[in-house]
């Protein structure tokens, strides 16, 4: 078998543009003084006056929906047939109704971060597998891969997204889900994901060389290759932000700086608790890519964003 080490899979430009529209905050580091630190990448929506610009975020995410929810083969076919309006319609039809949709905004934001920030292409769209909007596809919230910088190693990334009022609750549930995946007694969970990728590779990957590369990544023990493969976990955490009332007395620049500090402190002050969740689930040896975004009035904002994105 030909050995392939590079990929021609396109990264979503819309995802990259959406990430650029966010404000990146300083990193929060877990296990800071140890050899295997975990970096939490912290972002927040841009501000418009004294509130987050959710309309701007909604508009940007609307452009990401096609890349997230449809397979590459479907997108290529619609473009070849010049059925551009059908692309949007079909992508939006994959989402559950906004009144009953608790999880898909997190999945979309996880995709945005893995593709747009990490440049890790999606190799399986779980949304594309849905035959109607109310379907539930079990397992990871997305599967991506990335080549580790300055290394002959790839990470196969299984996604997990959580939106909770409290950031520590979100991490607790995320690590609980991941531990079920990594538990040796649940080997069928990982096997299911790999079989799903293999069965859908013709829909997701157009180039023959990329098909060889993906096969080498998902089944390295079956295929001769000159690189190594490790599992990794991509986590998106959305959490609620209560803005202190006295912040409104500040001018806009001071208000923005105060919000940045507040968001950073919310996460940084919970480092010890988050670390304990990792230790409890015996996950310290795992690879993580972690992204966080705060939202004011989380449940209402989640509902309104999904409604705006899919209307």
Secondary structure, DSSP 8 states (H G I E B T S, - for coil): ------------HHHHHHHHTEEE---EEESTTSSS-EEEEEEEE-EETTEE-HHHHHHHHHHHHHHHHS-HHHHHHHHHTT-HHHHHHHHHHTS--GGG-SSHHHHHHHHHHHHHTT---EEE-TGGG-SSTT----S-S-EEEEE-TTSSEEEEEEEEEEEESSHHHHHHHHHHHHHHHH-GGGHHHHHHHHHHHHHHHHHH--SHHHHHHHHHHHTTTTS--SSEEEEEEEEEEEEE----GGGGGS-HHHHHHHHHHHHHHHHHTTHHHHHHHHHHTT-TTSEEEEEEEEESSHHHHHHHHHHHHH-
